[in-house]
Amino acid sequence: MGMIDALAMEYQYETGVTRKVIDRLPEDKYGWKPHDKSMTAGQLASHIVEIQGWTAGTLAQDEFKMDDYKPFKPKSKAELLKTFDALVAESLKAMKSGVSDAALMKNWKMTQKGQTILDMPKVQVLRAWVLNHQIHHRGQLSVYLRLVGAPVPSIYGPSADEKS
């Protein structure tokens, strides 16, 4: 088993949990935010969905230019979840396409207007900027759920709303 196989198993598990959290967010709360400096619930959920698109791109190319970046703005929960599912499937397909450990150790770079934002091995991008980043924002969104009165799903064990 290579590094990518272990990452793919973890990614598949974590995205299953993440999807449950996103699905619990009521559409009528997409504009809610806990503080003026916070993202709205809808922006946060959309960002979590966007993160899923980073896997295939990171594996396929050595550089990503953010110059033309436009945030994902879904029109509905159905679009949000459909996009999430499609990006997760695309990511798993890319991860299961025979990526070698050597390819994962190759550097990847993110730039914006000629300035380097990130420059690190692809395996580190997948670990920090896909998996950990997703988990971080999922944790934020789970707190948003509690604050808007939506049931919080089981994440790494029971929640107050789900006993299993």
Secondary structure, 3 states (H helix, E strand, C coil): CCHHHHHHHHHHHHHHHHHHHHHHCCHHHCCCCCCCCCCCHHHHHHHHHHHCCHHHHHHHCCEEEHHHCCCCCCCCHHHHHHHHHHHHHHHHHHHCCCCCHHHHCCEEEEEECCEEEEEEEHHHHHHHHHHHHHHHHHHHHHHHHHHHCCCCCCCCCCCCCCCC
